[in-house]
């Protein structure tokens, strides 16, 4: 059930908030927590009972292993190491079977020229995020960093519905202490803050991300890739996808954080204006921050981090980012995307080791273009399609596919959804300009797909580079503090909701991109 769907907004969320609020105010706090767990399982099982069954089974198995690890918490021995290895294996096995079994069989068949049948598996919602969360929990128990063991609280942490589909990836110690305090956190201020943050995320998804998808998706269509688009068209589509992905994923995070606030729970931030980063290291400190934190604490540092010299550090970085790519999807395109980012990090660390200067503006330009270039591999459906697209991005297929004259003619074609409006201005109202043998249709030019795409790219660039992000706007500096109930905030939220309503009746909304991971 997407967080921006009608059933969620009109039925599920109001019901969940009302039930939790009434039970909490009546003093039935543990019953309220149990109610949220039940509602979260219902949310998980909306697509099918299998999702809820897998989630609950994973919760029970991991909690049992955690109890076995608890016996000598903080004093690792052979038994504890065995149980930790068992827990990690169980979680990774479930993920591997559901997500990677077909990928493995296809590659084995291609490599060995065999004909093993490709397995058809069921991919539970949020399985990738749940796996990382469970592994982090078991590792923290093994290290003696988990002090309380309550099954209901653990169920709540794992199943809490706002973060279930696409994170953030939370740690047990971050959420459990808040459960007992959440009753005191319920207030008009918390409700206002949660509703505001949710609205910002809804606007990002429905208005910005879904609009940009209309300009990004055609670039990755099979017929477009087959004709090798020119450099301008390729970069136009890649930039549209660059902003679409950010608004889509950060929009989900804003919605999840806002919903959690309605229940008195604070989820960790996941984005901090990543496209303002001036280096690739800075980018990964700002993009999908809970994933970066997990990879650092549970993969990179256990591999040795930077403690064993530059060569080993570079190997650890490259391996960590390759695993990051593979986690995103069962495809070589994701592995290559992760490897690209690993290579970027190697260059970045090597540059810093040489102590060479780099002005922030140049660093930002290189970082942004490098990240956008890599998104081609993240989005492409196959390695061959990604190669052809990166060839176009590199300018090897020419600046314009059919030449400059054809590009100008293309500008005369209005966007399909605005064709009637352009026809009204140009033909019915007579807004036509004739210069010699040339006939110019101003509305057609104004509403043409290239100009509209350029407009949305400029707007997106201004938003991500010049405007404060959602967290900054919600928590301004002391010098610019502003009440959540100010008139300006109310007008902004009302305006965003109006644009969401307008977009929802004029275009088809799509699911969140990261729901597929």
Backbone torsions as a table, in degrees:
resi	resn	phi	psi	omega
1	UNK	NA	103.3	-179.4
2	UNK	-59.6	147.9	-177.2
3	UNK	-69.2	-13.9	-179.9
4	UNK	-107.9	9.8	-179.1
5	UNK	-78.0	160.3	-178.2
6	UNK	-63.3	-44.0	-176.8
7	UNK	-63.7	-37.3	179.4
8	UNK	-69.2	-46.7	-175.3
9	UNK	-71.8	-37.0	-174.2
10	UNK	-91.4	-26.2	-173.9
11	UNK	-120.5	-61.7	-169.6
12	UNK	-65.3	-51.8	-175.2
13	UNK	-64.2	-48.4	177.7
14	UNK	-58.9	-39.8	179.0
15	UNK	-63.6	-45.1	-179.0
16	UNK	-63.1	-45.0	-179.7
17	UNK	-64.3	-44.3	-177.8
18	UNK	-64.4	-45.8	-179.6
19	UNK	-62.8	-46.0	-178.5
20	UNK	-64.7	-42.4	-177.6
21	UNK	-65.2	-44.8	-178.1
22	UNK	-66.1	-43.5	179.5
23	UNK	-66.0	-38.1	-179.2
24	UNK	-68.1	-46.2	-179.0
25	UNK	-67.5	-23.9	177.6
26	UNK	-83.1	-3.0	177.8
27	UNK	89.0	4.0	179.5
28	UNK	-92.1	67.9	-169.5
29	UNK	-69.6	-47.2	-179.1
30	UNK	-65.4	-33.5	176.0
31	UNK	-65.9	-35.4	177.4
32	UNK	-65.0	-39.8	177.8
33	UNK	-64.9	-44.8	177.8
34	UNK	-61.9	-35.8	176.9
35	UNK	-64.2	-40.0	178.3
36	UNK	-66.0	-38.2	177.0
37	UNK	-62.7	-43.9	179.5
38	UNK	-63.1	-43.5	178.7
39	UNK	-65.9	-36.2	178.3
40	UNK	-65.7	-39.4	176.5
41	UNK	-66.2	-36.7	176.2
42	UNK	-65.8	-40.0	176.5
43	UNK	-61.6	-44.6	-179.8
44	UNK	-64.5	-37.2	-177.4
45	UNK	-87.3	9.9	-178.1
46	UNK	-60.5	-40.6	-179.7
47	UNK	-75.2	-32.9	-179.3
48	UNK	177.9	149.5	-177.2
49	UNK	-62.5	-23.6	-178.5
50	UNK	-58.8	-37.6	179.9
51	UNK	-61.5	-46.9	-179.7
52	UNK	-66.8	-38.2	179.3
53	UNK	-65.5	-42.5	178.8
54	UNK	-65.8	-41.8	178.6
55	UNK	-60.9	-48.0	-178.1
56	UNK	-67.6	-37.5	176.7
57	UNK	-63.5	-41.9	177.8
58	UNK	-63.3	-40.9	179.3
59	UNK	-61.4	-47.3	-177.2
60	UNK	-64.6	-45.2	-178.7
61	UNK	-64.0	-44.7	-177.8
62	UNK	-69.3	-35.6	178.3
63	UNK	-68.3	-36.8	176.9
64	UNK	-63.4	-44.5	178.3
65	UNK	-64.5	-36.7	178.0
66	UNK	-62.9	-37.9	177.7
67	UNK	-65.3	-35.7	176.9
68	UNK	-68.8	-36.9	177.6
69	UNK	-71.2	-25.9	-174.0
70	UNK	-65.0	-26.1	-171.3
71	UNK	-56.5	-37.9	177.7
72	UNK	-129.4	50.0	-178.3
73	UNK	-60.0	134.0	178.8
74	UNK	85.2	-8.8	178.5
75	UNK	-127.4	73.1	-174.2
76	UNK	-59.3	136.1	175.6
77	UNK	-137.3	-174.8	-178.1
78	UNK	-58.3	-40.9	-179.0
79	UNK	-65.8	-45.0	-179.4
80	UNK	-64.3	-39.9	177.7
81	UNK	-62.9	-40.1	178.7
82	UNK	-63.1	-46.5	-177.9
83	UNK	-66.6	-37.0	176.6
84	UNK	-63.7	-46.5	178.7
85	UNK	-61.3	-38.4	178.1
86	UNK	-63.2	-45.3	-179.5
87	UNK	-63.4	-44.5	179.3
88	UNK	-63.7	-40.7	-180.0
89	UNK	-64.1	-42.8	179.5
90	UNK	-61.1	-46.2	-178.4
91	UNK	-66.3	-44.6	-179.4
92	UNK	-69.5	-31.8	179.1
93	UNK	-65.6	-43.1	177.6
94	UNK	-61.8	-45.4	178.8
95	UNK	-62.8	-44.1	-178.0
96	UNK	-63.8	-41.8	-179.3
97	UNK	-65.9	-47.1	-176.4
98	UNK	-70.8	-35.6	-168.0
99	UNK	-108.6	-29.2	-168.6
100	UNK	-120.9	-5.1	-175.7
101	UNK	-61.7	-45.2	179.1
102	UNK	-63.2	-39.5	179.5
103	UNK	-61.8	-43.5	-179.4
104	UNK	-65.4	-46.7	-178.3
105	UNK	-62.2	-43.0	179.7
106	UNK	-60.6	-41.5	-179.1
107	UNK	-73.1	-35.1	175.8
108	UNK	-64.2	-44.2	178.2
109	UNK	-61.2	-41.3	-179.8
110	UNK	-68.5	-35.8	-176.2
111	UNK	-79.8	-41.5	-175.0
112	UNK	-102.5	1.2	-179.4
113	UNK	58.1	41.7	177.8
114	UNK	-100.1	175.6	-178.8
115	UNK	-129.8	40.3	176.8
116	UNK	-61.5	137.4	-179.4
117	UNK	-66.0	136.8	178.1
118	UNK	-77.9	126.0	-176.0
119	UNK	-73.8	139.1	172.6
120	UNK	-98.6	111.2	-174.8
121	UNK	-115.3	166.0	179.4
122	UNK	-104.9	127.1	-179.0
123	UNK	-99.8	104.5	179.3
124	UNK	-64.3	149.8	-179.3
125	UNK	-67.3	137.4	175.2
126	UNK	67.4	17.9	-174.4
127	UNK	-63.9	-36.1	-179.1
128	UNK	-66.4	-43.1	-179.9
129	UNK	-68.7	-41.2	179.8
130	UNK	-63.3	-40.1	-179.4
131	UNK	-61.0	-47.5	179.6
132	UNK	-63.6	-39.1	-179.7
133	UNK	-65.1	-41.2	179.8
134	UNK	-67.1	-42.1	179.0
135	UNK	-63.6	-42.0	178.3
136	UNK	-62.2	-40.5	-179.8
137	UNK	-63.5	-49.1	-179.8
138	UNK	-62.8	-38.4	178.5
139	UNK	-65.8	-40.6	178.2
140	UNK	-65.7	-37.4	175.7
141	UNK	-63.6	-44.1	179.0
142	UNK	-59.3	-37.1	-179.0
143	UNK	-83.1	-2.9	-179.9
144	UNK	78.5	22.3	-176.3
145	UNK	-95.9	-3.3	176.7
146	UNK	-105.9	123.3	-173.5
147	UNK	-103.5	-24.8	-176.9
148	UNK	-118.6	143.0	179.9
149	UNK	-130.8	96.4	178.8
150	UNK	-128.5	121.9	-173.0
151	UNK	-62.9	-40.3	-179.5
152	UNK	-64.5	-43.3	177.9
153	UNK	-62.1	-40.8	-180.0
154	UNK	-65.3	-40.8	175.8
155	UNK	-59.2	-41.4	180.0
156	UNK	-63.3	-46.6	-178.2
157	UNK	-60.4	-42.5	-176.0
158	UNK	-76.6	-34.1	-170.5
159	UNK	-102.9	-9.1	-173.5
160	UNK	-47.3	115.1	-163.6
161	UNK	-63.9	-30.7	-178.3
162	UNK	-60.0	-35.8	-175.9
163	UNK	-98.1	2.6	-169.1
164	UNK	-66.5	-40.2	-172.6
165	UNK	-79.0	-39.8	-173.0
166	UNK	-149.6	34.6	175.0
167	UNK	80.4	-169.2	7.9
168	UNK	-63.5	159.9	176.0
169	UNK	-81.2	110.1	-174.9
170	UNK	-101.4	158.5	174.9
171	UNK	-104.9	150.2	-177.5
172	UNK	-54.3	-44.8	-175.7
173	UNK	-69.9	-17.1	179.4
174	UNK	-77.9	-34.3	-170.4
175	UNK	-101.1	-40.7	-173.9
176	UNK	-55.0	-46.7	178.7
177	UNK	-60.9	-24.1	-178.6
178	UNK	-77.6	-22.6	-175.4
179	UNK	-61.1	-45.3	-179.7
180	UNK	-69.9	-24.0	-177.5
181	UNK	-93.9	-12.0	-172.4
182	UNK	-62.3	-29.6	179.1
183	UNK	-62.3	-37.1	179.7
184	UNK	-79.2	-16.6	-178.3
185	UNK	-83.6	-13.7	-179.7
186	UNK	-72.9	119.1	-178.7
187	UNK	-158.8	171.4	176.9
188	UNK	-62.9	-36.4	179.3
189	UNK	-64.3	-43.3	180.0
190	UNK	-65.3	-40.2	178.1
191	UNK	-65.0	-41.0	178.7
192	UNK	-65.3	-43.1	-180.0
193	UNK	-64.6	-43.6	-179.9
194	UNK	-64.6	-44.0	179.9
195	UNK	-65.2	-37.9	179.4
196	UNK	-66.1	-47.2	-179.4
197	UNK	-63.4	-39.6	178.1
198	UNK	-62.7	-41.3	-179.2
199	UNK	-64.1	-40.9	178.0
200	UNK	-59.7	-46.0	178.9
201	UNK	-64.2	-39.5	178.4
202	UNK	-62.7	-40.8	177.3
203	UNK	-63.6	-44.7	179.1
204	UNK	-57.2	-43.5	-176.4
205	UNK	-73.3	-56.9	-169.0
206	UNK	-74.5	-40.1	-175.6
207	UNK	-89.3	-51.7	-173.2
208	UNK	-83.4	-59.0	-173.8
209	UNK	-62.4	-46.8	-176.9
210	UNK	-69.3	-30.2	175.4
211	UNK	-69.2	-45.4	179.8
212	UNK	-64.9	-29.1	178.3
213	UNK	-59.0	-32.8	178.7
214	UNK	-64.2	-22.9	178.5
215	UNK	-100.3	-21.3	-179.7
216	UNK	-86.8	-43.6	-173.7
217	UNK	-58.8	-43.3	-179.3
218	UNK	-58.7	-28.8	-179.6
219	UNK	-64.0	-32.7	-175.7
220	UNK	-94.4	4.6	176.6
221	UNK	-68.1	150.8	-174.9
222	UNK	-60.3	-39.9	-177.4
223	UNK	-69.6	-31.4	178.4
224	UNK	-70.6	-46.2	179.4
225	UNK	-61.8	-38.1	-176.3
226	UNK	-64.9	-29.6	-178.2
227	UNK	-95.0	7.7	176.7
228	UNK	52.8	81.6	-178.0
229	UNK	-61.1	154.8	177.6
230	UNK	-70.9	171.9	-174.7
231	UNK	-62.9	-41.0	-178.3
232	UNK	-65.1	-46.4	179.2
233	UNK	-63.9	-40.4	-178.8
234	UNK	-64.0	-46.8	-179.4
235	UNK	-70.1	-32.2	175.8
236	UNK	-61.5	-43.2	179.3
237	UNK	-71.2	-39.1	-179.8
238	UNK	-66.5	-41.4	178.0
239	UNK	-65.0	-37.9	176.7
240	UNK	-61.9	-42.3	178.7
241	UNK	-69.6	-35.0	177.8
242	UNK	-57.4	-46.2	179.0
243	UNK	-76.5	-36.9	178.7
244	UNK	-58.3	-48.0	-177.7
245	UNK	-61.4	-42.1	-179.8
246	UNK	-64.9	-49.1	-178.4
247	UNK	-66.1	-34.0	-179.8
248	UNK	-68.5	-50.8	-175.4
249	UNK	-75.5	-44.7	177.8
250	UNK	-68.6	-29.3	174.9
251	UNK	-63.9	-42.7	176.0
252	UNK	-60.6	-44.6	-179.5
253	UNK	-60.9	-43.8	178.0
254	UNK	-61.1	-41.3	179.0
255	UNK	-65.9	-42.2	179.2
256	UNK	-64.0	-44.0	179.2
257	UNK	-64.4	-41.3	179.4
258	UNK	-64.5	-43.3	178.6
259	UNK	-63.4	-43.3	-179.8
260	UNK	-59.7	-36.5	178.8
261	UNK	-63.5	-30.3	178.0
262	UNK	-63.7	-21.2	179.1
263	UNK	-108.1	12.5	177.3
264	UNK	78.5	17.4	-178.3
265	UNK	-112.2	135.0	178.0
266	UNK	-105.6	114.8	176.3
267	UNK	-90.2	152.2	-178.9
268	UNK	-68.1	149.6	175.7
269	UNK	-68.0	148.8	-177.5
270	UNK	-120.2	-15.4	-179.3
271	UNK	-140.0	142.9	177.3
272	UNK	-140.7	70.6	179.9
273	UNK	47.8	61.2	-174.2
274	UNK	-62.9	-27.8	-178.6
275	UNK	-80.4	3.6	169.7
276	UNK	-93.2	-1.8	-176.1
277	UNK	-62.4	142.4	-179.7
278	UNK	-104.5	3.9	173.7
279	UNK	-157.0	163.4	-179.0
280	UNK	-70.0	-30.5	174.2
281	UNK	-63.4	-43.2	177.7
282	UNK	-64.3	-36.7	178.8
283	UNK	-59.4	-45.8	-176.8
284	UNK	-76.4	-9.1	170.1
285	UNK	-84.2	-13.0	-175.7
286	UNK	-113.3	-25.6	-175.3
287	UNK	-98.3	131.3	176.8
288	UNK	42.9	59.0	-169.1
289	UNK	-62.8	-32.6	179.9
290	UNK	-71.6	-31.1	173.6
291	UNK	-69.3	-45.3	177.9
292	UNK	-57.9	-40.7	179.5
293	UNK	-64.7	-43.2	178.7
294	UNK	-62.4	-48.3	-179.0
295	UNK	-61.1	-37.7	178.9
296	UNK	-67.2	-48.8	-171.3
297	UNK	-81.0	-28.0	-172.5
298	UNK	-116.8	-4.1	177.1
299	UNK	-127.0	-61.3	-173.3
300	UNK	-63.3	-51.8	-178.7
301	UNK	-66.1	-45.9	175.7
302	UNK	-59.4	-28.6	176.1
303	UNK	-70.8	-14.7	-178.9
304	UNK	125.7	-15.1	177.9
305	UNK	55.0	-129.6	179.7
306	UNK	-109.5	22.3	-173.6
307	UNK	-86.4	-8.3	-174.0
308	UNK	-122.2	32.4	175.6
309	UNK	94.4	164.2	-175.3
310	UNK	-60.7	-42.5	-176.6
311	UNK	-61.4	-47.1	179.2
312	UNK	-66.9	-36.4	177.7
313	UNK	-61.5	-43.9	-179.7
314	UNK	-64.9	-39.1	176.7
315	UNK	-62.4	-44.2	-180.0
316	UNK	-62.9	-41.1	178.5
317	UNK	-63.2	-46.2	-177.2
318	UNK	-65.2	-43.2	179.8
319	UNK	-65.0	-41.6	179.7
320	UNK	-61.0	-43.2	-178.4
321	UNK	-73.4	-31.5	173.9
322	UNK	-63.7	-42.1	176.7
323	UNK	-65.6	-35.0	176.0
324	UNK	-60.9	-44.0	178.2
325	UNK	-64.1	-43.5	179.9
326	UNK	-65.1	-35.0	177.8
327	UNK	-60.4	-33.6	-177.3
328	UNK	-70.1	-27.7	-179.4
329	UNK	-178.5	156.8	-178.9
330	UNK	-87.0	74.3	-179.0
331	UNK	-158.9	147.2	177.7
332	UNK	-66.7	-23.6	178.1
333	UNK	-63.7	-37.8	177.5
334	UNK	-70.0	-38.1	178.0
335	UNK	-63.3	-43.1	179.1
336	UNK	-67.2	-37.7	175.2
337	UNK	-59.3	-46.6	177.9
338	UNK	-63.3	-39.6	178.8
339	UNK	-64.5	-39.3	176.4
340	UNK	-58.2	-46.3	179.3
341	UNK	-67.1	-33.4	174.0
342	UNK	-62.6	-42.3	177.8
343	UNK	-64.6	-40.6	176.2
344	UNK	-57.3	-43.7	-178.7
345	UNK	-65.8	-37.0	177.5
346	UNK	-62.3	-44.8	178.0
347	UNK	-62.3	-43.1	-179.3
348	UNK	-61.5	-47.9	179.9
349	UNK	-66.6	-37.9	177.5
350	UNK	-64.4	-40.1	179.0
351	UNK	-63.4	-44.0	179.5
352	UNK	-67.1	-34.5	179.3
353	UNK	-65.9	-32.3	177.3
354	UNK	-80.0	-6.7	178.9
355	UNK	57.7	37.6	178.7
356	UNK	-86.3	138.5	-178.5
357	UNK	-74.1	153.5	174.7
358	UNK	-151.5	111.4	179.1
359	UNK	-56.5	142.1	-177.4
360	UNK	-54.7	-38.1	-178.5
361	UNK	-64.8	-43.4	178.1
362	UNK	-66.8	-41.5	177.8
363	UNK	-60.3	-40.9	178.2
364	UNK	-64.2	-45.5	-177.6
365	UNK	-61.4	-45.0	179.7
366	UNK	-64.3	-43.2	-178.8
367	UNK	-64.0	-47.8	-176.9
368	UNK	-63.0	-46.3	-178.7
369	UNK	-67.4	-36.7	178.6
370	UNK	-65.3	-43.1	178.9
371	UNK	-64.5	-45.0	179.8
372	UNK	-62.6	-41.3	178.5
373	UNK	-59.9	-42.2	-179.2
374	UNK	-68.5	-28.4	179.4
375	UNK	-60.6	-22.5	177.3
376	UNK	-59.8	-38.7	178.2
377	UNK	-74.4	-33.0	179.1
378	UNK	-65.6	-36.5	-173.3
379	UNK	-95.4	-27.2	-174.4
380	UNK	-62.6	148.7	-177.2
381	UNK	-81.9	-17.1	-178.7
382	UNK	-154.2	164.6	178.8
383	UNK	-64.3	-41.9	-179.2
384	UNK	-62.9	-40.3	178.2
385	UNK	-65.8	-39.8	179.4
386	UNK	-65.2	-39.6	179.0
387	UNK	-63.7	-44.6	-179.8
388	UNK	-64.6	-37.5	-179.8
389	UNK	-70.2	-42.8	179.0
390	UNK	-66.8	-28.4	173.3
391	UNK	-63.0	-41.7	177.2
392	UNK	-67.2	-41.3	178.9
393	UNK	-61.8	-30.9	-179.5
394	UNK	-80.7	-5.3	177.7
395	UNK	87.0	7.1	-176.9
396	UNK	-76.9	-11.9	176.5
397	UNK	-104.6	16.4	177.0
398	UNK	92.4	163.3	-179.7
399	UNK	-73.2	-48.0	177.8
400	UNK	-119.9	139.7	-177.3
401	UNK	-63.8	-46.5	-175.5
402	UNK	-116.2	18.5	178.5
403	UNK	93.7	163.6	-174.5
404	UNK	-67.3	-37.4	-178.7
405	UNK	-63.4	-42.3	178.0
406	UNK	-64.5	-35.0	178.7
407	UNK	-63.9	-39.9	178.5
408	UNK	-66.7	-37.9	177.1
409	UNK	-65.1	-35.7	179.2
410	UNK	-63.3	-30.1	179.4
411	UNK	-65.1	-21.6	-179.0
412	UNK	-78.1	-10.4	-178.3
413	UNK	-90.8	122.0	-179.2
414	UNK	-75.1	161.5	173.5
415	UNK	-61.9	142.1	-176.1
416	UNK	-54.6	-40.2	-176.4
417	UNK	-73.1	-13.4	-179.4
418	UNK	-113.9	11.0	-176.2
419	UNK	-59.6	-43.3	-178.9
420	UNK	-64.5	-38.8	179.7
421	UNK	-66.8	-43.2	178.7
422	UNK	-63.7	-40.0	179.5
423	UNK	-65.1	-34.6	179.2
424	UNK	-64.5	-47.0	-178.3
425	UNK	-69.5	-42.7	-172.5
426	UNK	-76.7	-43.8	-172.9
427	UNK	-99.2	-50.6	-176.4
428	UNK	-70.6	-40.4	-178.9
429	UNK	-90.3	-9.0	176.4
430	UNK	76.0	23.3	178.7
431	UNK	-79.5	74.9	-179.7
432	UNK	-128.8	135.5	179.8
433	UNK	-113.4	126.8	179.0
434	UNK	-115.5	122.5	177.9
435	UNK	-123.8	101.8	-176.6
436	UNK	63.5	-126.3	179.2
437	UNK	-91.3	4.7	178.9
438	UNK	-92.6	139.0	173.4
439	UNK	-119.3	119.3	-175.9
440	UNK	-110.5	130.9	178.3
441	UNK	-108.1	96.7	-174.4
442	UNK	-57.6	-43.4	-178.0
443	UNK	-65.6	-38.7	176.3
444	UNK	-59.0	-44.3	179.4
445	UNK	-65.3	-43.7	-176.3
446	UNK	-65.8	-38.6	-177.0
447	UNK	-97.5	15.2	-179.3
448	UNK	-69.3	152.2	-178.8
449	UNK	-57.8	-46.1	180.0
450	UNK	-60.3	-40.6	-178.9
451	UNK	-71.3	-39.0	177.1
452	UNK	-65.5	-40.0	177.7
453	UNK	-63.1	-42.9	177.6
454	UNK	-61.0	-41.5	178.8
455	UNK	-59.3	-48.0	-178.1
456	UNK	-68.2	-32.8	176.2
457	UNK	-66.9	-41.0	178.8
458	UNK	-65.5	-45.3	178.1
459	UNK	-59.9	-44.5	-179.8
460	UNK	-62.7	-43.3	178.8
461	UNK	-61.7	-41.2	178.4
462	UNK	-64.5	-40.7	-178.5
463	UNK	-64.3	-46.7	-174.5
464	UNK	-78.7	-22.7	-175.8
465	UNK	-103.3	-30.2	-172.8
466	UNK	-110.3	-25.5	-176.3
467	UNK	-93.4	151.9	172.9
468	UNK	-67.8	148.0	176.3
469	UNK	-75.4	177.4	-173.8
470	UNK	-60.2	-43.0	-179.3
471	UNK	-64.4	-41.9	179.5
472	UNK	-65.8	-38.5	-179.7
473	UNK	-70.7	-34.8	179.8
474	UNK	-77.3	-27.3	-178.8
475	UNK	-128.2	73.2	-177.9
476	UNK	-67.6	164.9	179.6
477	UNK	-67.1	158.6	179.8
478	UNK	-55.3	-31.8	-179.3
479	UNK	-69.5	-26.6	-177.9
480	UNK	-120.8	35.2	-178.4
481	UNK	-64.4	145.2	-177.7
482	UNK	-147.6	137.6	-179.3
483	UNK	-67.3	145.9	176.9
484	UNK	-63.8	-19.7	-176.8
485	UNK	-101.4	19.3	-179.3
486	UNK	-71.7	156.3	180.0
487	UNK	-63.1	-39.0	-178.1
488	UNK	-63.0	-43.7	179.0
489	UNK	-64.3	-40.5	179.6
490	UNK	-62.6	-41.4	178.7
491	UNK	-65.7	-40.3	178.4
492	UNK	-62.6	-47.9	-179.5
493	UNK	-63.4	-43.0	177.6
494	UNK	-61.8	-41.1	177.4
495	UNK	-63.5	-41.6	178.5
496	UNK	-63.7	-43.4	178.5
497	UNK	-63.1	-37.7	177.5
498	UNK	-63.4	-42.7	179.1
499	UNK	-66.4	-37.1	176.1
500	UNK	-62.0	-46.0	178.2
501	UNK	-60.9	-43.6	-178.8
502	UNK	-63.4	-43.5	-179.3
503	UNK	-68.0	-35.0	-176.4
504	UNK	-70.1	-25.4	-179.7
505	UNK	-95.3	-10.5	-178.2
506	UNK	-108.4	-9.9	-178.9
507	UNK	-148.8	165.6	-179.4
508	UNK	-90.8	123.6	178.1
509	UNK	-81.2	155.3	-178.6
510	UNK	-122.3	168.6	178.0
511	UNK	-72.0	167.7	177.8
512	UNK	-73.4	140.4	-177.3
513	UNK	-60.9	-44.1	-173.7
514	UNK	-78.4	-2.6	171.9
515	UNK	-64.7	-22.8	-178.8
516	UNK	-78.6	-7.1	-175.9
517	UNK	-105.0	NA	NA
